[in-house]
Amino acid sequence: MNASPTFNSETITSDAARWNDFVAAATVDGVLVGDILQCLEWGEVKKPDWQPIPISIERDGVLRAVALVLKRKMPYSDRSIFYVSRGPILDWTDADLIRELFAKIRDEAKRHKAAFIKIDPAIPRDAPSTPAIETVLREIGFIPSPEAQSSFGGTQPRCVMKMDISAPTEKVPEQFHQKWRYNLRLGERKGLTVKSDCTREDLKIFHELYLVTAARDGFKGYPFSYFEKLWDTLFANDMAKMFLVYHDDKPLSGAISFVLPPQCWYVFGASGNEGRNLMPNHAMQWAMMKWAKERGCTVYDFRGVHDVRKDPDFTGNLMDSSDGLVRFKAGFGAELTEYFGEWDWPLDKKWYWAWTKARPALAQAARKVRGRK
């Protein structure tokens, strides 16, 4: 039972295809659980704030487990955090393999003085294997992350909305709500056009729309340099695509999707304040689904939403939700999937307590002081 050497960022070009193929094919109980955030290219995107440390296990020349670990320094200390975003990727029904992989990650964590290891695999909460996986993780030392108890989740959303797009392209709209199909026809009649052959220069147009969206919806958003980095890594490796919707040569909305067939993820959306009555986002989503189909995808992931099932007014029908984002995604036929959640393995209990308890308490106290001024 020999473990392969850890992948190095210097060998990303030669190793990426093999690594990514393994991630793309991963399943638990027949459900796809691979995620582009476990691809080697994602580690390049997260530099320099995070240091990627890819770890793998290989037997008889075949990959059996991979983990793209992201390391970040803790402020004002020599300690660090190990985060395996949407991973690791392995046969989760093999308890011995789970233990072997985490023993290897722990050894690496000790060398980097990691206070804890955080994971959030894309395993459905209701998967038949989930109880057994939880048992093994608890035996290793993992606990549910105290940082991920909100209705949204933690670092990554606990609930996402996905739809099956495996039907022939012309049949996919049959899943859409009739109002959504009407909105698509409306956009066509009003002359909306979707540009999918975007260039790096078009990033400026997208980012302007993105900043408008951030101001309108009250979030900070990423700087333009972040999207340039995305272009030079994921776009350059045919793992992402940008779409812009125009009306009379004026950009109304835009989006960026990530792709690792057979899955596609709608990750970034942006829209201006004009032309919203033309429903440009409906046209944009349909264009992205058709592109995903062309790339061989069978699953279209609208990404995160908060857990609307906990809302006091939730009726059980996503289309009746008071959350407009949920209704928008449900209108295309997407269904809510709750993941297994975010789990932490504390390796240094003192520093783990400082990060998860003392740090939030100090931040809350500081906010109260600022609020009194």
C-alpha positions in Angstrom: 0.0 0.0 0.0 2.2 2.8 -1.3 1.1 6.5 -1.3 2.2 8.6 -4.2 4.3 11.8 -3.6 2.3 14.9 -3.0 1.5 16.9 -6.1 3.5 20.1 -6.4 2.3 23.3 -8.0 5.3 23.1 -10.3 3.9 20.0 -12.0 0.3 21.4 -12.3 0.3 21.2 -16.1 1.2 17.6 -16.3 -0.8 16.5 -13.3 -3.9 18.6 -13.7 -5.8 16.5 -16.3 -5.3 13.3 -14.3 -6.2 14.9 -11.0 -9.2 16.7 -12.5 -10.5 13.6 -14.2 -10.5 11.9 -10.8 -12.4 14.8 -9.2 -14.9 15.0 -12.0 -15.9 11.3 -11.8 -16.3 11.2 -8.0 -19.6 10.0 -6.6 -21.2 9.0 -3.3 -24.2 6.6 -3.6 -24.4 7.4 -7.3 -24.5 11.2 -6.8 -21.8 13.4 -8.3 -19.7 15.0 -5.5 -16.7 16.3 -7.3 -16.2 20.0 -7.4 -14.0 22.4 -9.4 -12.8 23.9 -6.0 -10.8 20.6 -5.6 -9.0 21.1 -9.0 -5.4 22.1 -9.0 -6.1 25.2 -11.0 -8.2 26.5 -8.1 -5.1 26.5 -5.9 -3.5 28.9 -8.4 -6.6 31.2 -8.2 -6.4 31.4 -4.4 -2.7 32.5 -4.3 -1.2 34.4 -2.6 -3.7 34.7 0.2 -3.9 30.9 0.4 -1.1 28.5 -0.2 -2.2 25.4 -2.1 -0.9 22.0 -0.8 -2.2 19.2 -3.0 -2.1 15.8 -1.4 -2.9 12.4 -3.0 -2.9 8.7 -2.5 -2.1 6.4 -5.3 -2.2 2.6 -5.5 -0.9 0.5 -8.4 -0.6 3.6 -10.6 -4.3 4.6 -9.9 -5.4 7.7 -7.9 -7.5 6.7 -4.9 -7.8 10.0 -3.1 -7.0 13.7 -3.6 -7.2 16.7 -1.4 -6.4 20.3 -2.5 -5.6 21.8 0.9 -5.5 25.5 1.1 -3.3 26.9 3.9 -3.7 30.4 5.4 -1.7 32.0 8.1 -3.5 33.0 11.3 -3.0 36.7 12.1 -0.5 37.6 14.8 0.8 34.0 15.2 2.9 31.3 13.7 -0.2 29.1 13.3 -2.2 28.4 10.2 -5.5 27.0 8.9 -5.9 24.0 6.6 -9.0 24.1 4.5 -10.1 21.4 2.0 -12.8 23.3 0.1 -15.6 21.0 -1.2 -13.4 18.0 -0.5 -11.5 15.8 -0.1 -12.3 13.5 -3.0 -12.2 9.8 -2.4 -14.3 6.7 -2.0 -16.2 7.7 1.1 -17.4 4.2 1.7 -13.8 3.0 2.3 -13.2 3.8 6.0 -9.6 2.7 5.9 -8.9 5.0 2.9 -10.6 7.9 4.8 -8.3 7.3 7.8 -5.2 7.0 5.6 -5.9 10.2 3.8 -6.6 12.2 6.9 -3.5 10.8 8.6 -1.5 12.1 5.6 -3.2 15.5 5.8 -2.6 15.7 9.5 1.1 15.0 9.1 1.3 17.9 6.6 -0.7 20.1 8.9 1.7 19.5 11.8 4.6 20.6 9.6 2.7 23.8 8.8 1.6 24.3 12.4 -2.1 24.2 11.4 -4.4 24.7 14.4 -7.2 22.8 12.7 -8.3 21.1 9.4 -11.6 22.2 7.9 -13.5 20.2 5.3 -16.9 20.6 3.6 -17.4 17.8 1.1 -20.3 18.1 -1.4 -22.0 15.0 0.0 -25.8 15.2 0.2 -27.1 15.2 3.8 -29.6 12.5 2.9 -27.2 10.2 1.1 -27.4 6.6 2.4 -23.7 6.6 3.3 -23.7 9.8 5.2 -24.3 8.3 8.7 -21.4 5.9 8.3 -19.1 8.8 7.0 -20.1 10.9 9.9 -19.2 8.1 12.3 -15.7 7.7 10.8 -15.0 11.4 10.8 -16.0 11.7 14.5 -13.7 8.8 15.3 -10.9 10.6 13.6 -11.6 13.7 15.7 -13.8 15.9 13.5 -16.6 18.0 14.9 -19.3 20.1 13.2 -17.8 23.5 12.7 -19.2 26.2 15.1 -18.6 28.7 12.3 -21.2 27.1 10.0 -24.4 27.1 12.0 -26.3 29.8 10.1 -29.0 29.1 7.5 -26.4 29.7 4.8 -23.7 27.5 6.2 -20.1 28.4 6.6 -17.3 29.2 4.2 -19.2 27.5 1.4 -23.1 27.3 1.3 -24.6 24.3 3.0 -27.6 24.4 0.6 -27.4 24.7 -3.1 -29.9 24.4 -5.9 -29.3 21.9 -8.8 -31.1 20.8 -11.8 -30.9 17.8 -14.1 -30.1 18.9 -17.7 -29.5 15.4 -19.1 -32.6 15.6 -21.3 -32.1 16.6 -25.0 -31.6 20.4 -25.2 -35.0 21.1 -26.7 -36.6 19.2 -23.8 -34.8 21.0 -21.0 -37.2 24.1 -21.0 -40.1 21.7 -20.2 -38.7 21.8 -16.6 -39.1 25.6 -16.5 -42.1 27.3 -14.9 -44.5 28.6 -17.6 -43.8 32.2 -16.5 -40.0 31.5 -17.0 -40.7 30.2 -20.5 -42.8 33.4 -21.2 -39.9 35.6 -19.9 -37.5 33.9 -22.4 -39.9 34.5 -25.3 -40.3 38.1 -24.1 -36.6 38.6 -24.2 -36.4 37.2 -27.7 -39.2 39.5 -28.9 -37.6 42.6 -27.3 -34.3 41.8 -29.1 -32.1 40.6 -26.2 -28.8 39.0 -27.4 -26.4 36.9 -25.4 -22.7 37.3 -26.1 -20.8 34.1 -25.2 -17.6 34.7 -27.2 -16.3 37.1 -24.6 -12.7 38.2 -24.4 -10.5 39.3 -21.5 -11.5 42.9 -22.4 -15.1 42.1 -21.7 -14.1 41.5 -18.1 -14.3 45.3 -17.6 -17.9 45.3 -18.7 -18.8 42.4 -16.5 -17.0 44.0 -13.5 -18.9 47.3 -13.9 -22.2 45.4 -13.8 -20.9 43.4 -10.8 -20.1 46.6 -8.8 -23.6 47.8 -9.5 -25.0 44.5 -8.2 -22.8 44.7 -5.1 -23.9 48.2 -4.3 -27.6 47.3 -4.9 -27.5 44.1 -2.8 -25.1 45.3 -0.1 -22.0 43.1 -0.5 -18.4 44.1 -1.0 -17.5 41.9 -3.9 -14.2 41.0 -5.5 -11.8 43.5 -7.1 -11.2 43.5 -10.8 -7.8 41.8 -10.3 -9.5 38.7 -8.9 -11.5 38.2 -12.1 -8.3 38.8 -14.1 -6.7 35.9 -12.2 -9.8 33.8 -12.9 -9.4 34.5 -16.6 -5.7 33.6 -16.6 -6.3 30.3 -14.8 -9.8 28.8 -15.2 -10.7 30.6 -18.4 -7.3 29.8 -19.9 -7.8 26.1 -19.2 -11.3 26.0 -20.6 -12.9 25.6 -17.2 -14.9 28.8 -17.1 -16.9 31.0 -19.5 -18.4 34.5 -19.3 -21.8 35.6 -20.8 -23.1 39.1 -21.3 -26.7 40.0 -22.2 -27.2 43.1 -24.4 -30.2 45.2 -25.6 -29.6 47.8 -28.3 -25.8 47.4 -27.7 -26.2 48.2 -24.0 -25.0 45.5 -21.5 -27.7 44.6 -19.1 -26.4 41.6 -17.2 -23.5 39.1 -17.1 -22.5 35.9 -15.5 -19.5 33.5 -15.1 -19.9 29.8 -15.0 -17.3 27.2 -14.0 -17.4 23.8 -15.7 -15.9 20.4 -15.0 -18.1 18.0 -17.0 -20.5 16.4 -16.2 -21.1 19.4 -13.9 -21.5 23.2 -14.4 -21.7 25.8 -11.7 -23.3 29.3 -12.0 -20.9 31.2 -9.8 -21.0 34.9 -10.5 -24.0 37.0 -11.6 -24.2 40.7 -12.3 -26.8 43.0 -13.6 -27.3 46.7 -14.1 -30.3 48.8 -12.9 -31.7 49.3 -16.4 -33.6 46.9 -18.6 -34.6 44.6 -15.7 -38.2 44.5 -17.1 -36.7 42.7 -20.1 -35.7 39.7 -17.9 -32.1 39.5 -19.2 -31.1 37.0 -16.5 -33.6 34.4 -17.8 -32.0 34.6 -21.3 -28.5 34.4 -19.7 -29.3 31.3 -17.7 -30.8 29.5 -20.7 -27.7 30.4 -22.7 -25.4 29.0 -20.0 -27.4 25.8 -19.8 -27.1 25.2 -23.5 -23.4 25.8 -23.3 -23.2 23.3 -20.4 -25.0 20.8 -22.5 -22.5 21.3 -25.3 -19.7 20.6 -22.9 -21.3 17.3 -21.9 -22.8 18.4 -18.6 -25.8 16.6 -17.0 -26.0 18.7 -13.8 -26.4 22.5 -13.6 -25.7 23.9 -10.2 -27.1 27.3 -9.3 -24.9 27.4 -6.2 -25.9 28.6 -2.8 -29.0 29.7 -1.1 -29.9 29.9 2.6 -32.0 27.0 4.0 -35.5 28.4 3.3 -37.0 25.3 4.9 -36.3 27.0 8.2 -38.2 30.1 7.3 -41.5 30.4 9.4 -43.5 31.1 6.2 -42.1 28.2 4.1 -45.0 26.2 2.7 -42.9 23.3 1.3 -43.0 24.8 -2.3 -39.8 26.6 -3.3 -41.8 28.7 -5.8 -43.8 30.1 -2.8 -40.6 31.1 -0.9 -40.3 34.7 0.2 -36.6 34.5 -1.0 -36.5 35.9 -4.5 -33.2 34.2 -5.3 -34.7 30.8 -4.4 -37.8 31.5 -6.5 -35.7 32.5 -9.5 -33.7 29.3 -9.4 -36.7 27.1 -8.6 -38.4 28.6 -11.6 -36.0 26.8 -13.9 -36.7 23.5 -12.2 -33.8 23.5 -9.7 -34.2 21.6 -6.5 -32.7 22.2 -3.1 -29.8 20.0 -2.0 -28.4 20.2 1.5 -24.8 19.1 1.9 -23.2 17.2 4.7 -21.9 20.4 6.2 -18.6 21.9 7.4 -16.5 19.9 9.8 -13.4 20.8 11.8 -10.6 18.7 13.2 -9.0 20.7 16.0 -5.3 19.9 16.2 -4.4 22.6 18.7 -7.3 23.1 21.1 -6.0 26.4 22.5 -5.6 28.0 19.1 -8.8 26.5 17.8 -10.7 28.0 20.7 -9.1 31.4 20.0 -10.2 31.2 16.4 -13.7 30.0 16.8 -14.7 31.5 20.1 -12.4 34.4 21.2 -12.0 36.0 17.8 -15.8 36.2 17.0 -16.5 37.6 20.5 -13.8 40.3 20.1 -15.2 41.2 16.7 -18.7 41.5 18.0 -17.6 43.7 20.9 -15.7 45.9 18.5 -18.8 46.3 16.3 -20.8 47.3 19.4 -18.3 49.9 20.3 -18.3 51.3 16.8 -22.1 51.4 16.8 -22.1 53.6 19.9 -19.9 56.2 18.2 
